[in-house]
Amino acid sequence: MEEKKLDIKSIIGFVLIFGILIYMFYQNQPTPEELEAQKAEQARVEAEEAQAQEEATKKAPVKEVKTIDLSDSTAVAQYKSTVGAFGFTPTREGTTLLENEVLQLEVSNKGGQIVEAKMKNFVTYDSVPVYLVKDGNANFALNFTTTDNRVLNTADLYFEPSLSQSGDNQVLSMKAKVASNQYLEYRYEMKPDEYLVDFTVRSQGLNGVFNTSKPVTLEWDLKGIRHNKSVQYENRYTRLTYNHDDGNISKLSESSDFDEETEVDVKWLSYRQHFFSSILATDNHFKTADLTSTNLVEEESKELQFTKAYTTRAPLEFQGGEISQNMYWYYGPTDVKVLDDYTDLGLADSIPFGWGIFGWINRYVFTPFYTFLSSFLPYGIAIIIMTILVRLALSPVTYKSYLSQAKMKVLKPEITEINEKYKDNAMKKQQETMKLYNKAGVSPMSGCVPALLQLPIFYALFMFFPTSFALRQKSFLWAEDLSSYDTIFELPFTIPFYGDHVSLFPILASVAIFFYMQMTTGQSMQMQQQPGMPNMKFIMYLSPIMMLFFFNNYASGLSLYYFISNLITIFIMLAIKNYILDENKIHAQIQENKKKPKKENKFQRKMREMMEQAEEQKKLGKRK
C-alpha cells in the first residue's frame, strides 16, 4: 500500500509564495522622498476623514443642548419667557458628582442629565480613561407640551440639584420646578461598587401643566466613543441591542450605514461599544420605541473618534396627569461576570454570544470554562489549555474523519478505474461509483458529517475570542492585548485588505493551516479532482493566504487559538495514522464487505432508481 507523505515540493511552493509576497512588499517600499510625499498625502487624507466624520457626526441625530449666557440679563429673561412656568428654577450652571469604587458620573444642572460617565478601573488602548459619555456625545431628555401650548425639551431646562445619603447609597435629586412643591424630578441613586444606577423620572403637581392630550417622548441619543486600536474592528462589535416583545433579543445592523426599527414592549436598550455598554432599562416597559443606528466609520483611520450614533424615541404614559417611570442606567463593561449580577433585568443577554446553539455553547460552556482556567493561569496559557482540551474532546470526530479519508484512499485505484471506463458517461460513472461505495460499506459523506459536527464549536469560539471581556488588554508573549491584533512590525505603507502592520500569530496560524490541509485535502486531492470539481490544490494554497490577510486585524487570541488548534489536530492525525489505523486492515475489511450481500436502504434505492430513470431518459433522447 502506497504511503502518502507530505509533498516537499508543495511545502517549498508555499514558502516561496510567502517569500515572494514579503519580497514584493519590501521591494515596493518608497524612497525617502516618496515617504515624505506619502506622509503629506496621509495627513491630507486624515484631515479629510476627520472632516468627513465631523460632518457625519453633525448629521447624526444627537441633540445639541442650547446654552445661554447667565451673565446676560436679557438672555436670562428670554429663557424664562421661553420655558414659561419652568422659569421658577434658578438658572445656575454646574454639575454634581456621583461616584463609587468603579464608576464616576457627572450630572449637569442644564438638562438634569448625565454629561460624563467615566470607568474608574479601565483605560483605552492609548492609556486614556474609558469614557462612555463625554464632551456632548450623549443626550437624554423628555419632550412634552404644556397647557399653554409650549413645546419644551428638558435638555433646555435648568434643574436644581440636591445630593443626600440613603444608607451607603448616594441619592441625587434634580428638580425642574414650576413652584416649590410642583416639579419634574430626575432621581439618581448610586450604590457602592456597582455600575447600575437607579433612575426615576416623576412629576409632582404638574397635572395642570402638562398637556396630556399630547405624548411625552423620551429621547436618548449617543455617539459611541472609540476605545480600541482598530476603529473598524471595534465598530464590527458595536451595536444597538434591545429586549422586547416578551423577552425577544434583537439588534440593529452593525454593518449597514443606517438601520432603523420600531418595536413594542421594550424592556431595555443597550448601546454597546464593543467591550463597554450604555444601557437603559425600565420596570414599566416602553410600549413602543423608535430606534436608529448610524454608522460613522467608513474605513480604518487613527483619527476617527466615534463609531456609531444611536437614537431612541419612546412615548411615556401619563398616570393621573403625572409622569412616573422607574428606570436604570448601566454604564460599564460588557462583561458576563458583571452583567450576570442583574439577572432580574436580563442584561447579560446584551452580550453577543452568537445565535441559537452557537450562543448557548459560548455562554454556558466556553465562557465559564475559560473564566475558570484564567482564574489560576495566565490568560494566554488558559487559551492554549482550553484549545488542547477542546481538540482532545473532538478527537473521536477527528478519528472518524480520518478513517473515512483512509477508506477513500484504499478505494482510489478502483474509483480511478471507473472514471477511466466511463469517462464519457457521467451518469453511469456516478452509478458505478455509488455501487462501489455501497458494496465496500463506505459513505463519501462520512467525512463531511464529523466536520459538520464541529461547526457549532468553531463558530462559538469564533464569537468568543473577539467579544470576551476577560481577554481585553491581557498580554501574552509579544501580544500586548489578546482582544486586539498583535504587532511585530509596523509597515511604512498600507497593504489593501492586510493593513499597515505585520501580526505574527496569523502567520503561525496560516502555516499550521497549510500543513493541516496538506494532510487532509492533499491526501484525497487527486481522487477528488474530477471535471466540474474545484481545484483542490489551489484551495489548499489559497486558504492559508486568506487566513493571513483576514486575521491580521483580528483578535490575537483568536489567531492563537487557530494556531494551537491546527497544530494539535496535526499531531492527533499523525498519531491516528501511525499508531491507530492500519491501511492494510482497512483494505482487508473493505474486501470482506464487498463479499457480503448488501441490502439497500430506502434512500439508496430511491437514489439508484432516480439515476436509472435519468439514464433511460438520456438513452431515449439519443434514439429520438
N, C-alpha and C positions, 0 to 999 in steps of 0.2 A: 504494500500500500504506500503510495507516494505521500510523503510528509510535506505539508505546505509550510514553508518558513517565511519569515519577514523578508520582503524583497529589498535588498540593499540598494538597488537602483532607485526604487521609489523613495527610500529614505533620503538618498543623495539628492533626488529631484526636489523633494520638499525643502531640504536645507538650502539648495541653490535658489529656489524661487524666493524664499525668505531673504536670502543674502542679496539677491538682485534687487528686491524691494528696498532694503536698507541702503544698498549702494546708490540706487536711483535717488533716494531721499537726500543722501549726503552730496551726491554729485550736483543736485539741483539747488544746493544751498546758495543763497545770493551772496554777491560781493558786498564789502562794507558800504559802498555807495548805494547798492540796491537795498541793503538793510536799512539805511537811513531813509531812503525813499519809502520803503515799506512801513517804517515806523511813522513817518508823516502821514501816509495813507491810512494806517491803522488808527492814528489819532483822529483823522478826519472822519473815518467810518464810525469810531466810537462816539464822537461828538454827534454825528447824525443819529446813531442809535439812541443816545441819551435824549436827543431832541424828540425822536420818534416816540420813545416811551413816555416822555413828558406830555406829548400830545395825546397819546393813548390814555395816559393817566387822567388827563383833563376830561377826556371823553368818558372815562369810566365813571359810572354814576355814584360817586361819593360826595355827599352834600358838603358844600363849603359853608362853614359857620360864619355868619355876618358878625363883624366886630364894630364896636363904637368907641369913640374917644370919650372916656368918662370925665375928662377934664373940660370937655366942651359942653356947656350947659344947654346949648341949642340941640346938640346931638342927643343928649340925655332926654330932653323934653320930647324930641321927635320919637325916640324909642318908646317912651311911656305912652305917647299918643298912639303908636302902632300896636302895642300889646294890650292897651285898654286896662281892664281891671287888674291884670297881672303886673302892672307897673307898681303895685304896692310893695313888691320885694325890693330891698336895697340893691342898687347896681354896683356891686363890688367885684372886681376881678380877683382871681386867686384860685388855688387848688388845695385840696385836702388829701393828706397821705394816709393810705391804709396799707399796712404791711405785716407779714408774718415771717416765718423762717424760710419760706420758699417763694413767696410772691410779693411784689410791690405794685400797688395801684395808686394812680393819681386821679382824683375826681375834680372836675372843674366846676366852679360856680356858674359859668356860662354853659347852659345846657344840662347841668347836673349829671353829666356823663363821664365815663372813664376816658381820659385823654392819654394815659400812659399805662401800659401793662408790661412789667419787666420780670423776667425769670431770674431769680437771685442766684441760682446754682448752675446756670448754663451759659455758655458763650458760643458765638458763631465760629465759623471756620477761621476767621481772622482775629479771634480773641476779643470780640466786642460783645457786651452783654446781649442776650437774646431779648428783643422787644417784640411783642405781638401788636401793641398799639403804641404809636409814637408819631409826633410831628404831623398830626391831622390825617393819618391814613385810615381812620375809622370814624364812624358817626352813628350814634344811637339817639333816636328821637321819637316823639309822638306828634302826629299831625292831626289837628282837630279844628272844629268850627265852633265859635261861641254864639250865644243867642243874639248878639248884636252883629252877627254875620262877619266877624273877623275870622280869617283862616290863619291859625297860629301853628308854629312849629317849636317844640320845646328846645331844640338846639339853639334858638334865638332868644330864649328866656333866661333870666338870671334866677338862680336858686340860692336859698340861704342855708349854709351848712351847719350841722350840729353833730359833733363827734362825742360818743359816750362808750362806756363799757357795759357788757352784759355777761358777767362772769369772766371767762377768759376771752370772750369774743369782743371784737371791735364793731361798733354799730355807728354807721354814718347816715344821718337823715338829711336829705336835700329837699327843700320845700320851695316851690314857686307859689307865692301867696297872692290871694285876692284880698284877704283880710287876715287878722291874727289867727282866727280859728277856721279859715277857709283856704285850702291849698291843694296843690298837686304834689305828691311826695314820691321821691325815689329813695328807697331804704336799702342800704348795703350792710350785710353782716358777714364779717370775715372771721373764720375760726383759725385757731393755731395750726400751723403746719399743714394747711390744706390749700389746694388750687381752686376749689369750688367755693364760690361766694353766693350766699343767699341774696336774692334781689327781688324786691317787691315794688310794684307800681300801684299806687292807690290815690284816690282823691277823697277829700272831705269837704262837704258843704258846697260842692260845685254843681249840684243837680240843677241849679238855676242859671249856671254859667255855660255849661256845655249845651250845644245844640244836638240833642240826642237823635234827631231825625237824620243826622249825617254821621258816618262812622268815624271812630278814632282809629288811625292807622299807625301801627308800629313800623318804624323804619330802622333797618340795621344794615349799614354798609361797611365794607372793609377791603382794603388792598393788602394782599399778603406780602410781608416784608421778606426779602431774600435773606437766608441764613447759611446756605451751603456754598461750596466752592464752585460747583457747576450749576448755573441757574436753570439750564434745560433739564438736567437730571432731577433737581428739586421740583421743578414745575410738573414733571411727569407724575409725581405723587402728591401734588397739591390739588385739592378737590373739595367741592361742596357736597357734603353727605347729610342725609336727614332721615329721621324716623317718622313715619306717617301711616295713616290708614291701618290701625290695629297692629302696629309693630313692624310693618314692612320697612326695610332699609333700602333707600335708593340714593342715586348720585347723579349730579350733573356731569357732563362730559369733561374729562381732564385734557382732551386733545383738541377740541373744537375751539375756534376763535370766539364763538359766542354760543351759549346754551341757556335756555330758559324753561321753566316748568311752573305749573300751578298745581298745588297739592292740597289735600284735605286732611284734617285731623292730625296736625303736625305736633309731635311731642318734643323734639329737639332738632336744632340745626347746628352742624359742625362746619366751620370754615377752617378746613385742615390746611396746614402749611408744612407738608411732609412730616417732620418729626414733632411739630407743635400744633396745637389746635386752639381755636377760639370757639367756644360752644355756648349757645343759648338754649336752655331747657325750660320747660314750663309745667306746672302742675295741671293747669287748665289748658288743654291742648288748643292750639290755634285752629279755628275751624277751617280756614284756608290760608294759603301762603303763596305769594308770587315770588319765585326765585330766579336769579340770573347769575351767570358766571361768565366773565370776560377774560380772555387770555391776553396777557401783556408781554409775553415772550415770543419773539419770532425766531431768534437764533441765539447761539451761545455768545455771551458777552460778559466781560468783567465789570461793566459799568451799570448794567441794569440793576435796579433796586427793588422792583416789585415783580411778583409772579402772576397773580390773578386778582381780579376785582370782583367781589361778591356783593349782591344786594338781596334783601328780603323785605317784602311788604306784606304785613299781616293785619287784618282788621281786628280790633278788640271790641268785646261786647260790653254794653252798659248794664249795670246791675242797680236798679232803682235810681237811674240817672247818674250813678257814680262809676268810677273805674276801680277794679280790684283784680290784680293779676300777680300770682306768686310765681317767680321765675328764679333761675340760677345762671350765674356766669361761671364758665370754666375757662381759665387761661392757664395752660400747662402743657406738659409733654404728651405726645400721642403714644403713651406707654401703657401696655395692658396691665402692668402691676399697679399703676396709679388709677387708671380708669375702672378697674375691677372693684375699687372701693365704693363705687357709686352704682351698684347693681340695680338699685331701685329705679334709677333713671336709664340704665342700659347704655351708658356712654361708651363702653368698650366695643359696642357694635360699630362705632365710627371708624375703627381701625381696619385698613384694607387687608384682611386676611386672605381674600380670594372668595370666589363664589362656589356654592354647593359643597361637594365632598372635599374639594381642594381647600376651601376655607376652614372646614371642620378639622382636617388633618393639621393644618397650620396652627390653628388656635389651641386645640386640645392635645396635640401630640408634640409638635416641634417646638412651639413657644415654651411650654412648661419644661420640656426636656432640656432645651438649651439654657433656660434660666437656672435649672438645677446644676448643669455642668459648669456654667460660668460662675456659679456661686463659690466654687473652690478651685477653678482652673483659670489660667489666663485666657482671654477671650478668643485669641487665635487658636490656641491649643484645644479649646472647647469645640470650635468648628471642626477641627481635624478629628477629634474623638467622636463627635456626633456623626460625621461623614463615614468614619470607619464602621460604626455600629449600624448605620443605615444600610451600607453596602453589604455587610455581613447578613443583615436581616433579609436582604433581597438576593442573596447568593443562590438560594434554590431556584429563583426565577432565572438568574443568570445561567445556572446549570441547564435548565430546560431549554433555554435559548441556544446554548452552545451545543447541546445534544441534537437539537433539530438541525443545526448547521452541519454537524458531523454526519448525520444521516443523509442530508442532501449531498454532501461531498462524496459519500460512498456511492450514491446513485448517479453521480455526474457522468461516468462513461456511458451508462445506458440512456441517459437523457440526451447526451450528445449524439448517440446513435439514432435515436428517434428524430431529433432535429434534422439530421442529415437525410434520413429516409423519407421524411415528409416535409422537406423544406419548401415545397411548392404547394402544400395543402395545410394551411394554418389550422383549420378546423380539425382535421384528422390528427395533426401533431398534438393539439390540445387534448383530444380524446385519449390518445395513446399515453400521453404523459400522466393524465389523471388516472388511467387504468393502472399504470406502473406504481403510482403513489398508493393506490388502494391495495394492490397486491402486497406491496412491501410494508404496509402498515405505517406509512409516512404521510404526514399532512404538511403541505407547503405553508399553511397558515400557523403551524405550531410555533414557529419562531416569532411571529408577529404578536401572538397573544401575550407572551411574557413581557414584551416591550410595552404593550397597551396597559398591562397591569402596573407598570412602573410610572406611567404618565402622571397619575394623581400625586405621587411622591415628588417627582421632578418639578411639577408646576407649583406645588405647595412651597417647596424650597425656593423656587424662583421668586415667589412673592415674599417669602420670609426674610431673606437677607437684605433686600433694599429697604424694607419697612420696619425691621426690628430695631426698636429704640435702644435695646441693650448693646448694639454694635456701634452706636453713634459715638464718634471721637475716641474709639478704643483702638490702640495701636497694636501692630504685630509685625515683627521683623522690620522691613523697610516701609511698610504701610502705616501712615500716620493715623488713618481713620478707616476702619473696616466697613463703614457705611458709605464711603466715597471711594473714588478711584485712587490707586497708588501711583506715585510718580518716581521714576528713577532717572528720567532725563527730560528736560524742557526743550522742545524744539523751537528754533528761531522763526518758524513758519507754521502754518496750519495745513494739515493734510485733510482734504474733504472726507467726511464720514469717519475720520480717525481722531483728529484733534491736534492740539499743539504740544502734546506730551507723549511719553512712552511709559506704559504701565507694564510691569513685569509679570504680575500674576496672570493676566490674559495670555501672555506669550507662553508661559508654562502650561496653562490650560490648553492652549491650541496644540502644542507639541504632544501633550498626553492624548488629546482627541485624535490626532493624526495616527498615533500608534494603535489606539483602540480600534479605529476604523480600518487600519491595515490588517488587524487580526480578525475583524468580523466581515466588513464589506469586501476586503481583499480576498478572503478565502473563497467566497462564492461569486466573485466578480465575473469570471469567465462564464460560469454556468448560467448566470442570470442575464448576461449580455445578449439579448435577443432583439430582433428587429422591433422597433417601437418602444423599447425599454430605454430609460435614461442611461447616459454614460456613467457607470458606477465609479470609474477611475477619476473622472472629472469631479464627481461629488465628493470623493474621498479627499481630494486636494482642496476643493472649494470650502468645505465645512470648517476646517481649522482656520482658514484665512478669514472667513466670515466671523468666526468666534473672535479672532484677533481684533478685527475692526469694531465689531458690535459691542464688545465688553470693555474696550479701552476706557470708556467713560462711565462704566457701571461700578457698583459697589465692589471693592476689592475682596470683601468677604465672600461674595458670590463666585468670583473667579477662583478664589482659594478653594471653595467647595468643589467646583468642577474639576480643578486640577487634581485634588486628592481623590475625588470620586472615580475619575477615569484611571488614575494610577492604581487604585485598589482593584478596580474591575479588571485591569490588565493582569495583575498578579493572580486574581481569582481564576481568570480564564486560563492562564498558564498552568495553574495547579490542576484545574479540571482536565486540561488537555494531556498533561504529562503524567498525572498520578491517579486520575479517576476514570477517565474514559479510555477505552481501548477500541480503536477503529476496526481491528480485526474481529473483535467480538460483535461489534455493531454490524459489520458486514455479514457475519455468520447468522446473526439474528434476523436480518432482513431476508436472507436467502431462505431461512426457515419459514418466515411469514409468507413468502411467495408460494410455498408449497401447500399452505393451509387454504382451504376454501374460504373465501371472504364474502360475507353477506353484506349486501348494500343496505345502507340505511335510507330513509325516505329522501333525505336531501341529496345524497349521492345518486339515487335512482332518478330523481327529478332532473338533476343536472345532466345525467347521461342521456335521458330522453330528449331534453331540450337541444343538446348538441347533435343528437342523431337526427332530430327533425330539421335542424338548421342545415345539416349535411345533405339530407334528402332534397330540401328546397334548393340548395345550391346545384345539385346534380340536375334537378328538374329544369332549373333556369338555363343550364348549359345545353340540355337537349332541345329546349324551345329555341 
